[in-house]
Amino acid sequence: MPHRPFDSLLVANRGEIAARILRTARRMGLRGIAVFSDADAGAVHVAEADAAVRIGPAPARESYLHIPAILAAARAVGAEAIHPGYGFLSENADFAEAVLDAGLVWVGPPPAAIRAMGSKAAAKALMEQSGVPLVPGYHGEDQSDATLHAAAQRIGFPLLVKASAGGGGKGMKVAASAAELEEALALARGEARAAFGDDRLLLERYLQQPRHIEIQVFGDSHGNIIHLHERDCSLQRRHQKVVEEAPAPGMTAARRAAMGQAACAAARAVGYVGAGTVEFIATEDTFHFMEMNTRLQVEHPVTEAITGLDLVEWQLRIAMGEALPLAQAEVPLEGHAIEVRLYAEDPTRDFAPSTGTLRHLALPQGLPGTRVDAGVRTGDVVPIHYDPMLAKIIVHGPDRATALRRMDRALAVSAVAGIRTNLPLLRGIVAHSDFRAGALDTGFIARHAEALLAPQGPAPRAALAAALLRLLRDAAGNAAADPYSPWGTASAWRLNGAGYQDFVLLDGAARLALRAHPGAAPRLELPDGVAEAGGLVWSGDRIGFTLDGQARQAVVLREGAVLSVLLDGATHELQCIDTGAASGNQQEGGGKVLAPMPGRVLQLLVAEGETVQRGAVLLVMEAMKVQMRIPAPADGVVLALNCAVGDLVEDGAELAMLGPLPD
């Protein structure tokens, strides 16, 4: 495979990895070129590039997986080399060959190495020949049920049934006994066929509570292969990584050397060049080869942190034909690093992906030993077409205890509104006593699910106070145009007694009746008592205030009736029902019930002809993954329902019509 110098680099990827590669290319003086789908025209990685080329519609198969479009983009802008990033086409040998056939430099391993490691069964057979330790199993060509059942009896239960092609947890089932094997085989075959077009399977002994430890390897075109130590990737959900760290807690020098030697042997067996990762399943006493990823890994920053090296720069220099800059004995190992992946998903709903607009995204900036690799920013739309990862937060310190403290701080200042994320899960993991003690294995999240995935509790006192202060500020901005009318002032002036405003906030299923007394130091009547808020300082959606003698900082976003309060690293979604405004709308709108913002109708809770009382919930909508209960603005009869479950409705759409109660 030819390696030669180049001056321009096209990154055939998107999101944080594309932006990260482009930053190194710029530092090296290379011209960086991005590609983008219609969904990514305004994305971060496009802004990072010196040039950018549209490659197709939003679906990945029509853009980031469309080889002709990517090669055409490279020709259009004169790119000399292509870096595939990770995911998409990064481990596609046909793509690597197409790049080379086009006369471009491929920043990756030889196509033959990709193919050799692309089939798990073939790779295990090759590793067995090379003396790399394997989990007891079957990875033969005979895929008949009789052969697989016989192999299962020889290997023993529990047993892991895995797709020979692909990864990401698809086509992977556990059979605890012979009675469960037939169903596991059928399910794994079906998933593998649907995901990879290949229903071949392999069997492995299922190791209880193992650790997932991988070794970063590098090879050059001069025959040199070294490793850059290990990473512990044991914390996973549905066989996908969530937290990674380096070095692995409890790793000894002797075991590191043994695993490193095995990883380098695996790379040599396929004539490896470039960055690769050899993954092992490990128990207290043994380790076994799982697979080799023939690309840069998502978690490469923790290796960069403990070695002080730029792995993307190494990839580019190796692709230019340079030799590895270090020998094995010269590879540094300094301190400890931890990475967490911030995903757009809802852990409390079986990690369902979450899409929508990022109304607010706050990630750590300027903290000691802290790095953020992000592919999105506030205002970006998280589409349905791609991986749900938003960003990676990486910390480094002289030891694991320092790294943990830095991660505590980094997660505390992070906040997201507009979509659901796994941020609460990440905080729970890092705070868990077992994690802090280094007691890690691949079953950690599932074993501690009750504690880690518990629904968020009710909004705390300070969050409710911040929401009321936002409502008061908005009321001041909407004061009547007549400055001489006492009825239109923002002071809630009343003829008899002190002025106040009443609000109803929905916090989940709880309906909270609150009262606010405007003024320089508003008095707030909260569910757990009266509080006085002082020292109010607004800056856009951010407020500084004092409550109960403590200084607080919060961000309060408002989208129609929905308030998002970001406080102490948590996001609290509240729905506001201004009872006075609701009554007015009833009079002015003639009984119309309008959508407070764009969204989807989830439930209809009443029927036409039904009598309802003011405040009764008529229907439930979902907008930006927030469920909103739409109440009746007055007592009445449901004359018409103008929507159905599943409908997408616009802001202000007429959802229902109420008529007066019969005399």
Number of C-alpha atoms within 10 A of each C-alpha: 13 13 17 14 15 17 14 20 27 30 28 27 27 26 23 23 23 27 25 18 25 27 18 17 23 16 10 13 11 16 19 25 28 26 27 26 20 13 17 20 16 14 20 19 29 24 13 19 22 14 14 20 20 17 24 20 15 19 16 14 13 14 23 25 21 16 20 13 18 26 20 13 21 26 13 10 14 14 21 21 26 25 24 27 26 19 18 19 18 23 25 17 19 15 21 26 17 16 21 18 10 12 12 24 25 26 28 27 28 21 21 17 21 23 17 20 23 22 18 23 24 18 24 27 16 17 24 14 11 14 11 21 18 18 20 14 20 23 22 17 12 12 13 9 13 10 13 22 16 11 18 24 12 12 18 16 18 19 24 21 27 28 29 24 23 18 19 10 13 21 28 24 23 21 20 15 14 16 9 14 23 14 14 22 26 15 16 22 25 17 18 24 17 13 16 16 13 16 21 24 25 23 27 23 19 20 15 11 16 19 24 25 28 28 25 23 25 24 25 25 21 12 12 17 23 22 24 22 23 25 25 25 24 28 24 18 18 16 15 14 18 23 23 26 29 30 24 24 15 9 13 11 9 9 13 16 14 12 27 23 16 23 28 23 18 27 27 17 17 19 18 27 27 27 26 23 26 24 24 26 22 21 16 8 6 13 23 19 24 21 23 24 20 29 22 24 16 17 23 20 28 24 26 18 24 23 18 14 15 14 21 23 15 20 24 26 22 26 27 20 15 17 16 21 11 11 11 14 7 9 17 14 16 17 17 25 30 29 26 25 22 20 22 26 21 20 22 16 10 11 17 14 20 20 20 18 18 20 19 20 16 15 19 19 12 7 11 13 17 22 20 18 18 20 20 20 19 14 13 18 19 24 18 14 12 15 14 19 20 20 21 22 22 27 29 28 22 13 12 22 13 17 23 21 14 21 27 16 17 24 22 17 15 18 21 22 25 26 22 25 25 21 25 21 21 21 19 17 23 19 16 14 11 13 16 14 11 12 12 21 23 22 19 20 21 14 12 14 14 10 13 21 21 13 12 12 9 14 18 11 15 23 26 22 25 26 25 27 22 22 20 21 14 13 17 16 11 12 14 15 9 10 10 9 10 14 15 17 18 21 19 20 18 11 8 6 7 11 15 18 21 16 17 16 22 18 17 18 8 10 13 16 15 17 18 24 21 21 15 10 15 19 19 23 18 18 12 8 8 13 20 16 23 19 14 14 12 15 8 9 13 16 18 16 21 18 17 13 11 10 12 18 18 22 25 26 21 20 14 14 16 21 23 23 28 24 21 17 20 22 23 22 27 25 24 23 23 17 18 12 12 18 16 14 17 19 13 10 12 13 23 21 24 18 22 20 20 18 21 22 22 18 15 16 12 15 13 13 14 12 17 20 14 14 16 16 17 21 22 17 25 18 20 19 17 18 19 26 23 23 18 26 28 23 18 20 21 22 18 16 19 11 17 15 13 13 12 16 21 14 12 13 17 16 19 20 21 25 18 14 13 7 3
